[in-house]
Amino acid sequence: MNQRSTEHGNDTLVLQMNGVSKIIKGKSIVDKLSFDIRKGEIVGLLGPNGAGKTTTIRMMTGLIGMTEGDVIVQGSSIRNDFQKAIAHIGAIIENPEFYPYMTGFDNLLQYQRMSENVDKERIDEVVTLVGLQEAMNKKVKAYSLGMRQRLGIAQALLHRPKLLILDEPTAGVDIELRRSLWDFLTQINQSGTTIILTTHYLEEAEALCGRIAMLKSGRVVACDTTRNLLQLTNEHCAQLRIDPAA
């Protein structure tokens, strides 16, 4: 399904999925996905386990190759100009990885050494943004799951990416921490970062996302504003006499 915006010019496009497919051993995992992400949006890829969400974002970040199509980031192709395209992306795919016996600050220093134009002031800036000032001198092995998620996002933001890609950012956390992370991601978005995230929680997509692309069996079956999709879902449930919150 081709989901394109006609309301904004190309200068606002951060990411474009152009007919992206992934076939493994003759099986279509992702099938001709096409949609755009605009500057300042939070867009959710919503679907059950096995819908193709993680495969999709792994192709967005070049972690696996595409069978067909291309991903364009800030005008640069992941296929043909990977280094330029990936420079605009910060991502956490599955779980963030750190050196557990090093402090949070030393872990960020390790990443700083691999990045251009990241100084001590930028480290302090992202640490403040994620609210980990009091934890930077603690070893990461002592961090809670929520603190690890925040440190991972700090690391992903160090090089000032235009787009932050998160794979199930609240998986495995309790509802109180989940809501705290929602507030935190909203603040990051308001500071100017475009976000795309995968989730299988409808409540999470409703809380965070301005638009949702619903995936099933590797295809986009619906892509619209969150309000419109929730209205359609509620109407469908009402017709079937189903509680949408169930």
C-alpha positions in Angstrom: 0.0 0.0 0.0 1.4 3.4 -1.0 0.9 6.0 1.7 2.2 9.4 0.5 1.7 12.9 1.8 0.4 15.6 -0.6 0.1 18.3 2.0 3.8 19.2 2.5 6.8 19.8 0.2 9.8 17.5 -0.1 11.8 19.9 2.1 9.9 18.6 5.1 10.5 14.9 4.4 12.9 13.2 6.8 12.4 9.6 5.6 10.8 8.0 2.6 10.1 4.3 2.2 10.0 3.6 -1.5 8.5 0.1 -2.3 10.7 -1.7 0.3 10.5 -5.5 0.4 12.4 -8.2 2.2 12.2 -11.8 1.0 13.9 -14.6 3.0 13.9 -18.2 1.7 11.1 -17.4 -0.7 8.9 -15.9 2.0 7.8 -12.3 1.9 8.6 -10.7 5.3 8.0 -7.1 4.2 6.0 -6.4 1.0 6.5 -3.2 -0.9 6.2 -0.7 1.9 5.9 2.9 0.8 5.3 5.8 3.2 6.8 9.1 4.3 7.9 10.6 7.6 7.8 14.4 7.9 9.9 16.7 10.1 8.6 16.9 13.7 6.3 13.9 13.6 6.0 10.9 15.9 4.9 8.0 13.7 4.1 4.5 15.0 4.5 1.2 13.3 1.7 -0.8 15.0 1.2 -4.5 14.7 1.4 -7.8 16.4 4.6 -9.8 16.7 5.6 -11.1 13.3 4.0 -8.2 11.4 7.4 -7.1 10.0 8.0 -4.1 12.2 11.5 -4.9 13.4 12.6 -6.1 9.9 11.3 -2.8 8.5 13.4 -0.6 10.8 16.4 -2.8 10.4 16.2 -2.0 6.7 15.7 1.7 7.5 19.0 1.6 9.4 21.0 -0.6 7.0 21.3 -3.5 9.4 19.9 -5.8 6.8 19.7 -5.4 3.1 16.5 -4.8 1.1 15.3 -7.2 -1.6 13.6 -4.4 -3.4 13.1 -0.7 -3.0 15.0 2.0 -1.2 15.0 4.1 1.9 15.7 7.8 1.5 16.9 9.8 4.6 17.2 13.5 4.3 17.5 13.0 0.5 20.2 10.4 0.7 19.8 6.7 -0.2 20.5 3.9 2.3 21.3 1.7 -0.7 23.6 4.0 -2.6 24.9 6.6 -0.1 24.8 4.8 3.2 27.3 6.9 5.2 25.5 10.1 4.4 22.0 8.7 5.0 22.8 7.0 8.3 24.5 10.1 9.7 21.0 11.5 10.1 19.7 8.6 12.1 19.9 7.6 15.8 18.4 4.3 16.7 17.9 1.6 19.3 17.0 -1.7 17.6 15.8 -4.3 20.2 17.8 -3.7 23.4 20.5 -1.0 23.9 23.9 -2.5 24.5 26.5 -1.1 27.0 29.6 -2.1 28.9 28.0 -3.1 32.2 31.1 -2.6 34.4 31.7 1.0 33.1 29.8 4.0 34.2 27.1 5.6 32.2 29.4 8.5 31.5 32.2 6.3 30.3 29.8 4.4 28.0 28.9 7.7 26.4 32.6 8.6 26.1 33.1 5.4 24.1 30.4 6.3 21.7 31.8 9.9 21.5 35.1 8.5 20.2 33.3 6.9 17.3 31.4 10.1 16.4 32.4 13.3 14.8 31.6 16.7 16.3 30.5 15.4 19.7 32.1 17.3 22.6 31.7 17.2 26.4 29.1 19.9 26.2 26.9 17.7 24.0 27.3 14.8 26.4 26.1 17.0 29.2 23.2 18.3 27.1 21.8 14.8 26.2 22.3 13.6 29.8 20.2 16.5 31.1 17.7 15.9 28.4 17.2 12.2 29.5 17.3 13.1 33.2 20.3 10.9 34.1 22.5 13.6 35.7 22.6 11.8 39.1 23.4 8.4 37.5 26.3 9.1 35.2 29.0 8.0 37.7 27.2 4.7 38.5 28.1 1.5 36.7 25.5 0.5 34.1 25.0 -2.9 35.7 23.3 -1.1 38.6 20.9 0.7 36.2 17.2 -0.2 36.1 15.6 -1.1 32.8 14.1 2.4 32.5 17.5 4.0 33.1 19.1 1.8 30.5 16.5 2.8 28.0 17.2 6.5 28.8 20.9 6.0 28.4 20.4 4.3 25.1 18.3 7.2 23.9 21.0 9.6 25.1 23.6 7.6 23.1 21.4 7.6 20.0 20.9 11.4 20.3 24.6 12.3 20.8 25.4 13.1 17.1 22.2 15.3 16.7 20.3 13.0 14.4 17.3 14.3 12.5 15.4 11.0 13.0 15.3 8.8 16.1 14.2 5.2 15.5 13.0 3.1 18.4 12.1 -0.6 18.4 9.5 -1.4 21.1 10.9 1.3 23.5 8.7 0.3 26.5 8.7 -3.4 26.1 9.1 -5.2 29.4 8.5 -2.2 31.7 5.5 -1.7 34.0 2.7 0.7 33.2 4.0 3.5 35.5 7.5 3.5 33.9 5.9 3.2 30.4 3.9 6.4 31.0 7.1 8.1 32.2 8.9 7.1 29.1 6.0 8.4 27.0 6.3 11.8 28.6 10.1 11.7 28.0 9.7 10.8 24.3 7.2 13.6 23.9 9.7 16.1 25.4 12.4 14.9 23.0 10.0 15.3 20.0 9.2 18.8 21.2 12.9 19.7 21.3 12.9 19.1 17.5 13.6 15.4 16.9 11.4 13.4 14.6 10.6 9.9 15.9 9.5 6.6 14.5 8.8 3.8 16.8 7.4 0.2 16.7 4.8 -1.0 19.2 2.1 -3.5 19.6 0.3 -1.4 22.2 -2.6 0.5 20.8 -2.6 2.7 24.0 1.0 3.6 23.4 0.4 4.6 19.8 -2.6 6.7 20.9 -0.5 8.4 23.6 2.5 9.2 21.4 1.8 9.2 17.7 0.3 11.7 15.4 0.1 9.1 12.7 0.1 5.3 12.7 1.0 2.8 10.0 -0.7 -0.5 10.8 1.3 -3.5 9.6 0.0 -7.1 9.1 2.1 -9.8 7.4 4.6 -7.3 6.2 2.1 -5.0 4.6 0.7 -1.6 5.6 -3.0 -2.3 5.9 -3.8 1.3 7.1 -1.9 4.5 7.4 -3.6 7.6 8.8 -3.7 10.1 11.6 -4.1 8.4 15.0 -7.5 10.1 15.5 -8.9 8.8 12.3 -7.7 5.2 12.8 -9.0 5.1 16.3 -12.4 6.3 15.2 -12.5 3.6 12.5 -11.4 1.0 15.1 -14.1 2.1 17.6 -16.8 2.1 14.9 -15.7 -1.4 13.8 -15.7 -2.7 17.4 -19.1 -1.1 18.0 -20.6 -2.9 15.0 -19.2 -6.2 16.3 -20.1 -5.3 20.0 -16.5 -5.6 21.0 -14.9 -3.5 23.8 -11.8 -1.8 22.0 -10.0 -1.7 25.3 -10.2 -5.5 25.8 
